[in-house]
Amino acid sequence: MSKTKIVIADDSLLTRVVLRDILRRDAEIEVVAEARNGCEALDAVLRCRPDLVIMDVVMPVMDGISAVREIMARCPTPILVLSSSVRPHDARGAFHAIDCGALDVMSKPRGSVQEVFEPMAEALVEKVKMLSRLPVRRQVSESPRIAAAMTGISATRSILAIGASTGGPKTVLSVLRNLSPATQASILVVQHIAAGFAEGFALWLDRETPFPASLAGDGDVPRPGHILVAPHDCHMELRDGRILLTDGPMVNSCRPSIDVLFASLAHEQPDDVVALLLTGMGRDGAEGMAALKLARAVTLVQDEASCVVFGMPKAAIALGGAQQILALHDIPRALGRLLKQK
């Protein structure tokens, strides 16, 4: 059985040594090269053709963002970004790397390297093995397709609920960046993301889309044309027109859970809801989407060809919860025909 080949790119020798030691504990993983900067990372990728690159953001000669851009242009490879800061404004580089093609992000612990990395060792190995199996595709322009009309459905729905997981940050950004600025729906987003990055994700959407975005707070009233992102480790629901944040049990091993948000909307005001389930591993959101469809909400899922991982959309389709299956580039226009506009 062939091993999963990894390249580690970090300007800190100690960090590279600790990461290498953690990964080598798993017999299925092989660290095939190490790099001190983005130039060396690119050379290692072209030479070794690894299954995954673990990439630091701040490095000399060529930074991690530039390296991600070059790797995705010349030899598309799954990339996991390790960010040294999860503070919202400092996490900008990590999300820029995702915009350039990196698949996911994790925080790099501060302090004595060996000690602080140990608690995340198991999660790191699991993430590495999962991401290394994912195909990375070049973005290919396709002729737009017109989604089939859905009879009897109002074109003035006022709530857009979005769920996403693996590969989701860039996909959510793409949908919202290309949505008409005239859209007057309240936008609720549940994105499975590493601890500490939810607020940075909200600020990224705020900067890069036509809509103001922020982390949801308990008791918030969703506003037309505004994005609210579920905080880390809190379920987000809509109850009596207000956001309810809870620390209830995990659902589908997730908190926040897409199913929790979708299920609340199935009871709240489903006739005003468009639910969108995007790329992600597992089945979170599938049961909630089925409940929304029964309650007469509009339910859309991303198609397999444009997903990084077709797990959640596939599960929703299998349950009969998806009314339409759309390529990523078709989704903004479909939403434009369903949501309230100025």
Disulfide bonds with the S-S distance in Angstrom:
none
